[in-house]
Amino acid sequence: MQLQAGMDAPQFELFDADMEPFNLAAQLGKKNIVLYFYPKDDTPGCTMEANEFSALDDSFAQLDTLVVGVSRDECLSHAEFRDKYGLSVLLLSDAESRVCKKYKVLYDKEVDGHKTAAIQRSTFVIDKQGKLRHALYGVHAHGHADEILNLIRKLK
């Protein structure tokens, strides 16, 4: 069953591109979190999405909101991706898919006749109290950051 608005956001700790730990619980009472899951660093759709979120970084910051991207790429890959495009979003590595499973963003994809787990592009808006305000599965990369910014503006 997919996660839904009103549920408590599953808690986690992952490492970012600089090998620094990020703990979701540490943000309680401080920031809203936009937690977006994407398939792979430096691919066309994922690059577009990360660039669009980064371009709106100041707007999110004015609304006490931190944008965090998660994929199964390693920290080093995230650092290269961030540096190549000058990304300002925080990128977290979930190489073992623990958080992907908690947020139910994995699906079976067939590649060359073999089934493999892949990340469904999904975004979660978590308020300062740790509640899911929006749970969006199967989103499209282009224009998504604007859509999320508009949802954040409506948070009360």
KOLDO-232875 format. One line per 5 residues: number of its first residue (from 1); their letters; for each residue x, y, z of N, C-alpha, C, O, CB. Coordinates in pm, 1 decimal, always signed. Each point is the difference from the previous one (the first is absolute). Glycine has a CB too. Layout:
NUM> a> X,Y,Z,X,Y,Z,X,Y,Z,X,Y,Z,X,Y,Z  ...
This chain:
1> mqlqa> +84.0,-119.0,+0.0,-84.0,+119.0,+0.0,+88.6,+125.4,+0.0,+96.2,+9.0,+76.2,-280.4,-134.6,+46.6  +151.0,+219.8,-207.3,+77.8,+123.7,-6.4,-27.6,+87.1,+121.8,-104.7,-11.2,+63.7,+100.4,+1.5,-314.5  +100.3,+96.9,+282.1,-17.8,+95.2,+109.3,-101.1,+106.6,-42.7,-16.9,+27.7,-118.8,+254.2,-69.1,+201.8  -303.7,+100.3,+16.5,-101.6,+100.0,-29.9,+13.7,+120.0,+92.2,+57.1,-9.1,+108.7,-210.7,-171.2,-188.7  +99.8,+293.7,+34.2,-0.8,+121.5,+81.8,-65.9,-29.5,+133.5,-97.3,-75.0,+7.4,+89.9,+220.4,-213.4
6> gmdap> +62.0,-84.9,+312.3,-52.4,-18.9,+134.5,+77.2,-102.4,+81.5,-7.6,-0.3,+122.9,-212.2,+61.9,-211.8  +293.3,-147.6,+21.9,+81.3,-100.2,+69.7,+126.8,+65.9,+54.2,+42.5,+104.4,-49.3,-133.2,-288.7,-99.9  +150.6,+122.3,+251.1,+132.0,+42.8,+45.3,+101.7,-38.4,-107.2,-5.1,-110.3,-54.4,-60.0,+84.5,+300.1  +156.9,+116.4,-275.5,+105.3,-31.0,-96.9,+93.7,-104.1,+60.0,+44.5,+16.1,+113.6,-59.5,+216.4,-214.1  +45.8,-339.0,+26.6,+97.0,-98.0,+50.8,+134.3,+68.6,+26.9,+51.4,+73.9,-83.9,-167.6,-259.7,-44.3
11> qfelf> +171.0,+160.1,+245.4,+126.2,+62.1,+39.7,+117.9,-77.0,-59.2,-9.0,-120.4,-24.4,-97.5,+203.5,+237.6  +216.4,-12.8,-235.8,+118.4,-63.4,-56.5,+122.7,+87.2,+22.5,-9.4,+117.5,+35.6,-132.7,-232.0,-208.0  +257.1,+52.4,+150.2,+126.9,+72.5,-5.8,+77.1,-56.6,-118.5,+15.8,-121.3,-13.3,-10.6,+164.6,+266.9  +42.1,+46.0,-339.0,+81.5,-37.4,-116.4,+116.6,+97.1,-10.9,+0.7,+105.6,+63.2,-202.2,-202.5,-184.0  +300.6,+59.3,+39.1,+115.3,+86.2,-21.9,-18.1,+81.5,-127.3,-56.6,-47.1,-98.6,+203.5,-117.3,+218.4
16> dadme> -97.1,+288.8,-115.1,-10.6,+88.2,-116.0,+124.5,-12.4,-88.1,+85.8,-85.0,+23.7,-230.1,+243.9,+109.4  +152.9,-73.6,-234.0,+109.6,-4.4,-96.7,+136.4,+21.8,+64.3,+101.7,-42.1,-55.1,-260.3,+123.9,-116.2  +161.7,-16.3,+287.4,+126.1,+25.2,+70.2,+24.0,-99.6,+113.7,+85.9,+21.6,+85.6,-108.7,+219.9,-144.1  -54.1,-350.7,+58.3,+11.3,-104.9,+102.4,-41.7,+49.5,+139.1,+40.8,-56.3,+101.6,+144.2,-45.5,-235.5  -266.3,+207.1,+136.9,-52.6,+50.8,+126.3,-136.9,-63.7,+23.6,-78.4,-14.5,-93.7,+205.6,+235.0,+69.0
21> pfnla> -156.6,-258.8,+150.3,-130.4,-60.6,+25.7,-112.7,+104.0,-1.7,+16.6,+112.1,+48.1,+97.9,-288.7,+87.9  -226.2,+138.2,-190.7,-121.8,+81.2,+2.9,-104.9,-83.0,+72.4,-30.9,-112.2,-40.0,+87.6,+236.4,-178.4  -111.2,-67.0,+326.3,-100.6,-69.8,+78.8,-130.6,+77.8,-10.5,-6.0,+117.2,+37.2,+181.6,-210.5,+122.5  -279.2,+28.7,-210.0,-127.8,+68.1,-18.9,-55.2,+51.4,+133.2,-53.2,+110.8,+6.5,+7.1,-256.4,-206.1  +58.4,+66.3,+304.1,-53.8,+39.7,+130.8,+64.2,+128.7,+51.1,-63.4,+75.2,+74.1,+20.2,-315.9,-23.3
26> aqlgk> +168.2,+266.9,-89.3,+69.7,+121.1,+44.6,-64.0,+125.8,-57.9,+24.7,+110.0,+49.7,+187.0,-241.9,-31.3  -292.7,+117.6,-121.9,-64.6,+115.8,-63.5,-134.2,+35.4,+64.9,-57.2,+105.3,-28.4,+170.4,-168.2,-184.8  -162.9,-24.9,+299.8,-130.0,+24.5,+63.5,-1.1,+135.1,+70.7,+92.8,+34.3,+73.2,-125.0,-281.5,-43.9  -73.6,+322.2,-52.5,-14.8,+130.6,+62.9,+79.7,+110.4,-66.6,-15.5,+116.7,+35.9,-24.5,-236.0,+172.6  +125.4,+85.7,-305.0,+86.5,+99.5,-64.4,-40.0,+30.5,-143.7,-16.9,+115.9,-37.8,+199.6,-193.9,+184.0
31> knivl> -197.5,-26.3,-224.5,-19.0,+16.2,-144.9,-109.2,-92.5,-51.0,-22.8,-108.6,+53.3,+263.1,+173.8,-77.5  -307.7,-18.2,-81.9,-77.9,-90.8,-83.2,+101.5,-70.1,-89.3,+105.8,+55.3,-29.9,-319.7,+90.9,+34.9  +182.0,-266.0,-46.9,+90.5,-75.1,-86.5,-72.9,-39.2,-127.4,-110.6,-53.8,+4.6,+238.4,-32.5,+195.0  -65.2,+113.7,-313.0,-43.4,-57.3,-127.1,+96.0,-115.4,-24.4,+118.6,+20.8,-25.6,-213.8,+201.8,-70.3  +42.9,-344.5,+104.1,+80.9,-119.9,-17.3,-36.7,-60.0,-135.1,-109.2,-53.9,-18.1,+123.2,+10.9,+270.2
36> yfypk> +79.3,+53.1,-346.7,-32.2,-55.8,-131.3,+93.8,-115.4,-34.1,+120.8,+6.3,+22.8,-206.4,+217.9,-97.0  +26.7,-328.8,+19.6,+73.1,-120.0,-39.5,+12.2,+1.4,-151.8,-97.0,+25.7,-71.2,+13.3,-157.8,+273.6  +203.7,+104.2,-250.5,+23.8,+1.5,-144.0,+84.3,-121.1,-38.4,+76.4,-50.6,+82.2,-90.7,+303.4,-87.3  +1.2,-300.3,-119.8,+66.3,-124.7,-39.6,+152.9,+2.2,-1.8,+62.2,-90.1,+56.3,-262.0,+50.3,-188.0  +263.1,+140.8,+68.1,+144.4,-9.2,-18.0,+64.1,+135.9,-26.5,-53.7,+82.9,-73.5,+21.3,-313.1,-13.5
41> ddtpg> +148.0,+250.6,+148.6,+78.0,+122.0,-21.9,+35.2,+16.2,-147.8,+22.5,-97.5,-71.8,+70.6,+79.1,+304.7  -88.9,+144.0,-275.9,+52.7,+37.7,-132.0,-71.2,-68.3,-117.2,+62.4,-31.8,-101.2,+155.6,+67.5,+212.0  -348.5,-57.7,-96.4,-82.3,-45.0,-112.3,-90.5,+117.3,-36.2,-22.6,+87.2,+84.0,+29.0,-335.4,-11.9  -58.4,+253.1,-193.3,-71.5,+121.2,-44.4,-113.5,+46.3,+92.3,-1.3,+116.2,+40.5,+58.4,-186.6,-268.7  -151.0,-16.1,+262.0,-112.2,+41.3,+84.3,+43.4,+37.1,+140.3,-49.7,+97.2,+57.1,-96.4,-244.1,-190.8
46> ctmea> +237.7,+70.8,+189.3,+45.8,+25.2,+136.9,+81.3,+129.2,+7.5,-7.3,+72.9,+98.9,+10.0,-320.5,-55.3  +74.0,+275.1,-147.5,+77.3,+123.7,-5.2,-93.9,+120.0,-9.9,+19.1,+100.6,+68.3,+173.0,-222.5,-177.7  -293.4,+110.4,+23.7,-97.7,+107.4,-14.8,-69.1,+27.8,+134.0,-13.5,+115.3,+41.0,-21.9,-179.3,-283.2  -7.6,-41.9,+309.0,-70.1,+16.0,+127.8,+90.7,+65.0,+105.0,-41.9,+92.6,+69.5,-99.1,-294.1,-123.5  +263.9,+153.7,+65.4,+93.6,+54.8,+99.0,+32.8,+146.2,-30.4,+9.7,+82.0,+91.3,+87.1,-311.7,-57.6
51> nefsa> -79.9,+262.1,-162.1,+27.5,+139.2,-37.6,-118.5,+90.6,+30.9,+18.5,+112.3,+46.8,+134.9,-193.8,-226.4  -274.8,+33.7,+153.9,-118.5,+81.7,+26.6,-18.5,+22.6,+150.2,-34.4,+110.4,+42.2,-72.5,-199.7,-251.6  +129.6,-14.7,+289.9,-7.7,+18.4,+145.5,+108.8,+97.0,+47.3,-25.7,+86.8,+83.4,-69.0,-320.2,-57.7  +215.6,+218.2,-78.9,+110.7,+87.8,+39.7,-27.7,+145.5,-36.5,+33.3,+91.0,+75.9,+124.6,-282.3,-105.0  -219.0,+212.8,-87.4,-30.3,+136.6,-45.4,-98.8,+69.5,+94.2,-2.6,+122.7,+8.3,+44.2,-194.9,-245.6
56> lddsf> -122.1,-6.7,+307.6,-100.4,+55.8,+91.6,+44.9,-6.7,+146.7,-79.9,+20.5,+91.3,-97.4,-88.2,-254.5  +305.1,+38.9,+183.9,+52.2,-18.8,+135.1,-31.8,+118.3,+92.9,-43.1,-20.5,+113.5,+225.0,-119.1,-212.5  -161.1,+261.8,+51.7,-27.2,+118.4,+83.4,-147.8,+9.4,+36.5,-34.2,+34.6,+113.1,+225.9,+84.1,-222.5  -278.8,-149.2,+14.3,-144.4,+4.6,+26.2,-39.3,-102.7,+105.9,-79.5,+29.6,+89.3,+39.5,+48.1,-325.1  +95.7,-198.3,+225.8,-28.1,-101.6,+101.7,+54.6,+44.1,+135.5,-66.9,-15.7,+102.1,+73.2,-164.4,-278.1
61> aqldt> +114.2,+234.9,+176.9,+63.1,+43.5,+125.7,-83.5,+108.0,+69.5,-11.6,+0.3,+122.6,+237.6,-55.2,-219.2  -283.9,+146.1,+18.6,-84.8,+105.0,+58.3,-123.2,-58.4,+68.2,-60.4,+64.1,+86.0,+140.5,+93.7,-262.1  -116.8,-279.2,+137.6,-116.2,-67.3,+57.9,+42.4,-106.8,+101.6,-74.4,-94.4,+26.8,-53.1,+137.6,-239.3  +248.5,-27.0,+268.9,+53.5,-95.8,+98.9,-5.4,-143.4,-50.2,-39.3,-91.1,+73.0,-32.8,+245.1,+108.3  +111.5,-173.1,-305.6,-9.8,-132.6,-61.2,+133.9,-42.6,-57.1,+66.5,+76.0,-70.5,-307.3,-34.7,+17.8
66> lvvgv> +278.8,-163.4,+84.2,+123.4,-60.4,-49.2,-37.3,-104.1,-104.9,-86.5,-84.4,+23.4,+206.9,+124.4,+198.3  -54.6,-33.6,-337.9,-24.5,-96.9,-106.5,+108.9,-106.5,+4.6,+119.4,+30.1,-1.2,-232.4,+146.0,-143.2  +68.3,-302.2,+149.9,+90.5,-113.4,+14.7,-32.6,-103.8,-107.4,-113.5,-46.5,-10.4,+135.2,+88.2,+260.4  +79.0,-77.2,-329.4,-17.5,-102.9,-101.4,+62.7,-130.4,+45.5,+105.7,-0.3,+63.2,-107.9,+175.2,-241.9  -63.4,-286.4,+146.3,+50.2,-132.6,+37.8,+1.4,-90.5,-122.5,-97.9,-8.5,-74.1,+9.6,+36.4,+309.7
71> srdec> +201.4,-95.2,-255.5,+7.4,-107.1,-98.8,+89.5,-109.3,+57.1,+53.7,+13.0,+110.1,-88.9,+148.4,-305.3  +50.3,-268.5,+119.1,+82.7,-111.2,+47.5,+145.4,+13.6,-44.2,+80.1,-91.5,+19.1,-282.1,-54.0,-24.8  +235.7,+259.9,-53.4,+139.2,+24.7,-37.2,+85.3,+19.1,+125.0,-50.1,+39.2,+105.4,-24.5,+65.5,-322.3  +202.7,-132.8,+203.9,+95.1,+17.1,+110.5,+27.0,+148.5,+25.0,-27.3,+83.6,-86.1,+132.8,-306.2,+30.9  -52.4,+255.0,+171.9,+31.0,+138.6,+37.5,+92.4,+66.7,-101.5,-20.6,+116.3,-34.6,-7.6,-178.9,+274.8
76> lshae> +129.6,-9.3,-288.3,+95.0,+56.8,-96.0,-71.1,+39.6,-129.4,+29.1,+104.9,-57.4,+155.0,-245.1,+156.8  -275.9,+57.4,-144.7,-77.8,+31.7,-119.9,-81.2,+127.8,+22.4,-8.8,+85.5,-88.1,-3.6,-331.2,+28.4  -46.7,+257.3,+179.2,-76.5,+120.2,+33.4,+89.2,+124.7,-3.0,-40.2,+104.6,-50.8,-114.4,-244.4,+192.3  +275.4,+127.6,-86.8,+92.0,+114.3,+2.9,+35.7,+43.6,-142.4,+3.4,+119.4,-29.8,+89.5,-198.5,+251.1  -66.7,-17.5,-308.0,+33.6,+32.3,-139.5,-119.3,+64.1,-70.2,+16.4,+97.2,-73.8,+147.7,-288.3,+67.7
81> frdky> -283.7,+137.5,+28.5,-123.2,+52.6,-58.8,-23.9,+143.6,+47.1,-27.3,+89.2,-80.4,-69.5,-322.5,+70.3  +107.5,+254.0,+140.5,-19.2,+133.5,+58.9,+99.4,+100.0,-57.9,-37.6,+110.0,-40.5,-47.1,-215.9,+251.8  +211.0,+66.8,-214.8,+104.7,+91.2,-44.9,-8.4,+27.5,-150.1,+26.3,+112.1,-43.6,+118.6,-196.4,+228.2  -180.7,-14.9,-262.8,-10.6,+16.6,-145.7,-105.3,+104.6,-36.4,+19.3,+78.6,-92.7,+51.5,-317.5,+62.3  -183.1,+239.4,+104.4,-110.8,+89.6,-34.3,-18.2,+115.7,+98.8,-90.5,+81.7,-17.1,-19.0,-276.6,-89.4
86> glsvl> +194.4,+202.7,+209.7,-13.1,+106.6,+98.4,-131.1,-9.3,+78.2,-63.9,+101.5,+27.9,+204.6,+42.6,-174.7  -179.4,-264.3,+181.0,-127.2,-22.4,+69.5,+8.2,+47.4,+144.7,+102.4,-16.3,+66.3,-149.1,-180.1,-215.8  -62.1,+255.1,+197.3,-4.0,+44.5,+139.5,-85.6,-91.7,+87.5,+1.2,+12.8,+122.5,+31.3,+221.2,-202.4  -106.4,-326.0,+18.3,-80.4,-92.4,+79.6,+91.5,-100.2,+69.6,+108.7,-31.6,-48.5,-304.3,+58.5,-109.8  +149.8,-75.6,+271.8,+74.5,-100.4,+75.4,-28.6,-135.6,-61.8,-116.5,-36.8,-14.8,+107.0,+174.5,+228.5
91> llsda> +111.9,-212.7,-250.2,-17.9,-131.0,-61.8,+44.3,-107.6,+97.3,+111.7,+3.6,+51.6,-77.1,+93.5,-281.8  -123.7,-193.6,+255.2,+27.1,-107.4,+94.4,+11.2,-134.1,-71.8,-70.4,-26.6,-97.4,-50.1,+154.8,+275.8  +210.6,-211.7,-127.6,+23.3,-131.8,-58.0,-75.9,-106.8,+77.4,+17.3,-15.0,+120.9,+208.5,+89.7,-200.3  -310.0,-148.8,+8.0,-73.2,-112.6,+57.8,+36.7,-126.2,-77.6,-86.2,-68.0,-55.7,-105.3,+219.3,+130.2  +322.1,-180.9,-76.9,+52.6,-110.1,-81.0,-64.0,-133.8,+35.1,-9.5,-87.7,-85.9,+223.5,+211.8,+67.8
96> esrvc> -258.0,-141.5,+142.7,-60.4,-127.4,+40.8,-152.8,+2.2,-9.8,-66.3,-96.5,+37.8,+260.6,+60.5,+114.8  -249.4,+145.9,-203.3,-145.1,+13.7,-22.4,-84.5,-4.3,+127.0,-121.1,-20.5,-8.3,+159.4,-83.5,-210.4  +21.7,+122.8,+335.0,-76.9,-5.3,+125.0,-109.0,+107.6,+4.0,-114.9,-28.5,+33.9,+317.6,-62.6,+82.6  -165.9,+214.4,-151.2,-96.3,+110.0,+5.7,-97.6,-9.7,-116.6,-118.2,+31.0,+15.1,+288.3,+115.2,+99.8  -121.5,-188.9,-230.5,-89.8,-20.6,-115.3,-111.9,-97.2,+38.0,-115.5,+19.4,-37.7,+306.8,+23.6,-123.7
101> kkykv> -156.1,-146.8,+235.6,-101.7,-98.0,+42.5,-96.7,+62.4,+100.4,-120.6,-23.0,-8.3,+284.5,-164.4,-30.0  -112.6,+265.5,+132.3,-87.0,+65.4,+98.9,-101.8,+91.5,-66.3,-114.8,+8.6,+43.4,+300.3,-20.2,+122.6  -142.2,+80.3,-272.1,-87.6,+94.6,-69.4,-74.4,-64.3,-117.6,-77.4,+65.5,-69.8,+233.2,+117.3,+137.6  -130.2,-313.5,-88.0,-72.5,-78.8,-100.5,+11.7,+56.7,-141.1,-99.3,+11.9,-71.9,-58.0,-77.7,+250.9  +280.2,+100.7,-217.6,+22.9,+59.3,-132.2,+64.7,-97.3,-99.1,+29.7,+38.3,-113.1,-7.1,+181.9,+226.0
106> lydke> -0.8,-344.8,-71.8,+61.5,-97.2,-90.6,-106.4,-75.4,-79.1,-109.0,-26.7,+50.4,+302.7,+3.3,+107.3  -161.2,-10.1,-280.4,-87.8,-84.3,-81.2,+88.0,-91.3,-85.1,+118.6,+27.4,-18.9,-302.7,+150.6,+13.9  +126.4,-285.6,-45.9,+73.3,-92.1,-86.0,-4.2,+49.4,-143.1,-106.0,+29.5,-55.3,+52.6,-221.2,+208.2  +171.8,+199.6,-211.2,+14.9,+48.6,-137.2,+72.2,-109.3,-77.4,+95.2,-59.8,+50.1,-88.8,+306.7,+21.2  -51.7,-272.7,-193.2,+66.0,-101.4,-80.3,+102.9,+64.7,-91.3,-31.6,+90.7,-76.9,-173.8,-234.9,+86.1
111> vdghk> +329.2,+96.4,+0.4,+109.7,+49.8,-82.8,+68.2,-120.4,-63.6,+51.2,-87.3,+70.1,-17.5,+293.3,+77.5  -33.0,-210.5,-280.0,+62.0,-110.9,-73.6,-49.1,-136.0,+48.5,+78.6,-93.8,+13.9,+121.7,+236.8,-49.6  -330.6,-153.1,+61.3,-58.3,-127.0,+41.6,+17.7,-34.9,+147.1,-44.5,-106.2,+43.5,+84.4,+33.5,-271.5  +24.1,+159.7,+305.4,+20.5,-25.6,+142.5,-76.0,+104.5,+81.1,-3.9,+117.7,-35.9,+231.5,-220.3,-9.3  -287.9,+57.4,+155.0,-68.4,+95.5,+87.2,+100.3,+58.1,+98.8,+81.2,-71.3,+58.9,-300.0,-54.4,-82.6
116> taaiq> +210.5,+255.9,+39.7,+87.5,+68.7,+94.6,-82.7,+106.0,+73.0,-97.5,+52.1,-54.1,+304.0,-93.6,-91.7  -167.1,+72.0,+267.1,-71.2,+104.0,+76.0,+47.5,+136.6,-47.8,+119.4,+23.0,-18.7,-143.5,-175.6,+221.0  -71.0,+241.9,-221.3,+31.1,+136.4,-42.5,-78.2,+97.5,+87.3,-100.5,-36.2,+61.3,+145.1,-40.0,-299.8  +3.3,+200.5,+243.2,-68.8,+103.5,+77.5,-104.4,+68.2,-86.9,+29.4,+46.4,-110.1,+175.6,-10.7,+252.4  -327.7,-30.4,-90.7,-105.1,+78.7,-64.0,+18.6,+143.9,+47.0,+4.4,+25.9,+120.2,-167.9,-224.8,-132.2
121> rstfv> +174.3,+292.5,-81.9,+20.3,+140.4,+35.5,-117.2,+44.3,+88.3,-115.2,-0.3,-43.3,+244.2,+46.5,-173.6  -97.9,-8.6,+339.7,-103.5,+31.1,+99.0,+46.9,+112.1,+91.2,+120.0,+16.7,+22.3,-202.9,-253.8,-30.5  -11.9,+314.1,+61.2,+34.0,+112.0,+87.3,-94.1,+2.8,+119.4,-120.2,-23.9,-11.9,+208.1,+154.7,-184.3  -29.0,-100.5,+312.5,-75.3,+7.8,+125.0,+24.8,+136.1,+63.5,+114.4,+44.1,+11.4,-99.2,-295.3,+22.5  -121.6,+316.8,+7.0,+10.9,+125.5,+72.5,-26.3,-32.3,+145.8,-107.3,-48.2,+36.2,+33.6,+189.7,-236.7
126> idkqg> +173.5,-114.3,+283.7,-4.9,-31.3,+142.8,+1.5,+131.3,+76.2,+88.9,+82.7,-20.1,+29.2,-306.2,-12.6  -216.7,+243.2,+120.7,-4.9,+126.1,+74.5,+94.0,-3.3,+120.5,+63.1,-101.8,+28.4,-300.7,+134.3,-102.8  +245.4,+78.6,+143.5,+94.6,+13.6,+112.1,-30.7,-95.5,+114.9,+86.3,-24.9,+84.2,-56.8,+263.1,-147.4  -151.1,-291.8,+67.7,-37.2,-95.2,+105.0,+27.1,-144.2,-42.2,-26.7,-92.9,+76.1,-147.8,+253.6,+2.2  +227.4,-179.7,-198.9,+32.7,-134.5,-45.8,-116.1,-73.2,-64.8,+5.2,-121.9,-16.3,+161.1,+114.8,+195.0
131> klrha> -271.0,+79.6,-215.9,-116.5,-60.6,-66.1,+13.0,+13.5,-151.5,+47.9,+101.3,-50.8,-192.8,-48.6,+251.3  +101.9,-155.6,-270.8,-7.1,+7.9,-145.7,-118.2,+87.8,-37.4,-114.0,-30.1,+35.3,+219.1,-199.6,-62.2  -78.2,+337.0,-43.5,-107.4,+88.4,-47.1,-39.3,-34.9,-142.6,-115.0,+18.0,-40.0,+197.7,+164.5,+190.7  +14.2,-233.0,-227.5,-25.5,-45.1,-137.0,+87.8,-120.9,-27.3,+116.3,-3.9,+40.4,-176.8,+238.7,-117.2  +4.2,-333.6,+7.9,+73.8,-118.6,-43.4,-33.1,-20.1,-147.4,-109.3,-44.9,-34.6,+105.4,-63.1,+268.5
136> lygvh> +98.5,+141.3,-319.6,-22.6,+0.0,-144.5,+87.8,-105.9,-66.0,+122.6,+10.7,+0.8,-181.6,+235.1,+4.8  -4.2,-347.3,-62.4,+72.7,-108.2,-66.2,-11.1,+15.7,-151.8,-101.3,+47.8,-51.1,+58.0,-202.0,+247.9  +148.5,+113.2,-267.9,-3.7,+0.5,-145.6,-6.1,+139.0,-60.4,-71.2,+22.5,-97.9,-39.5,-240.3,+111.3  +185.1,+311.2,+44.5,-2.8,+138.3,-48.3,+87.8,+15.1,-124.4,+85.7,-83.9,-27.9,-126.6,+165.9,+263.2  +18.0,+25.1,-308.3,+82.6,+33.3,-116.9,+103.1,+104.4,+41.6,-29.8,+90.3,+78.2,-161.4,-141.9,-238.9
141> ahgha> +311.2,+38.7,+108.4,+110.8,+86.9,+41.4,-23.3,+146.8,-35.6,+16.5,+87.9,+84.5,+135.7,-282.0,-112.5  -190.4,+220.5,-96.5,-7.8,+138.6,-47.0,-115.6,+74.5,+66.7,-115.0,-43.3,-5.8,+214.4,-27.5,-213.5  -66.8,+183.1,+282.6,-101.3,+83.3,+64.3,-39.8,-45.6,+139.2,-80.6,+64.5,+67.0,-0.1,-14.3,-291.2  +137.5,-161.1,+266.8,-38.3,-56.2,+129.8,+41.8,+89.5,+116.7,-74.9,+13.8,+96.8,+94.7,-241.4,-196.6  +97.0,+287.5,+92.0,+48.3,+85.7,+109.3,-96.3,+117.3,+22.2,-29.6,+34.7,+114.3,+269.0,-99.2,-167.6
146> deiln> -287.9,+125.1,-54.6,-98.3,+109.3,+11.8,-128.4,-48.3,+67.0,-56.5,+67.5,+86.0,+152.5,+39.4,-292.0  -140.2,-224.3,+164.9,-121.1,-59.4,+56.7,+16.1,-18.1,+152.1,-90.7,+31.5,+77.0,+43.7,-150.0,-297.6  +162.0,+68.1,+261.7,+25.4,-23.3,+142.3,+11.1,+132.4,+75.3,-50.9,+12.1,+111.4,+168.1,-227.4,-167.7  -51.6,+313.6,-3.1,+10.6,+131.4,+63.7,-140.2,+56.6,+26.9,-24.1,+57.7,+106.0,+246.6,-16.6,-222.2  -313.6,-57.4,+21.5,-136.9,+47.7,+19.5,-69.4,-74.0,+114.1,-77.8,+60.1,+74.0,+66.7,-2.3,-317.1
151> lirkl> +38.4,-187.6,+258.3,-57.7,-76.1,+111.9,+55.4,+50.0,+133.7,-73.3,+9.7,+98.4,+46.9,-211.0,-248.6  +155.8,+232.7,+153.0,+64.0,+49.7,+122.7,-61.1,+134.1,+39.0,-24.4,+25.3,+117.9,+239.6,-145.4,-175.9  -239.9,+205.4,-39.9,-59.3,+131.5,+28.5,-136.6,-12.3,+67.0,-41.4,+89.1,+74.1,+164.7,+4.0,-270.1  -193.3,-204.1,+169.9,-134.6,-19.1,+55.2,+0.9,-69.3,+136.6,-105.2,-13.8,+62.4,+20.3,+2.2,-295.9  +201.7,-32.0,+280.6,+5.2,-65.2,+130.7,-38.8,+98.1,+108.6,+39.8,+116.5,-3.7,+138.9,-271.8,-77.6
156> k> -254.5,+109.7,+175.8,-40.2,+85.1,+112.7,+55.8,-58.0,+127.1,-21.5,+55.5,+107.8,-188.4,+15.9,-225.6
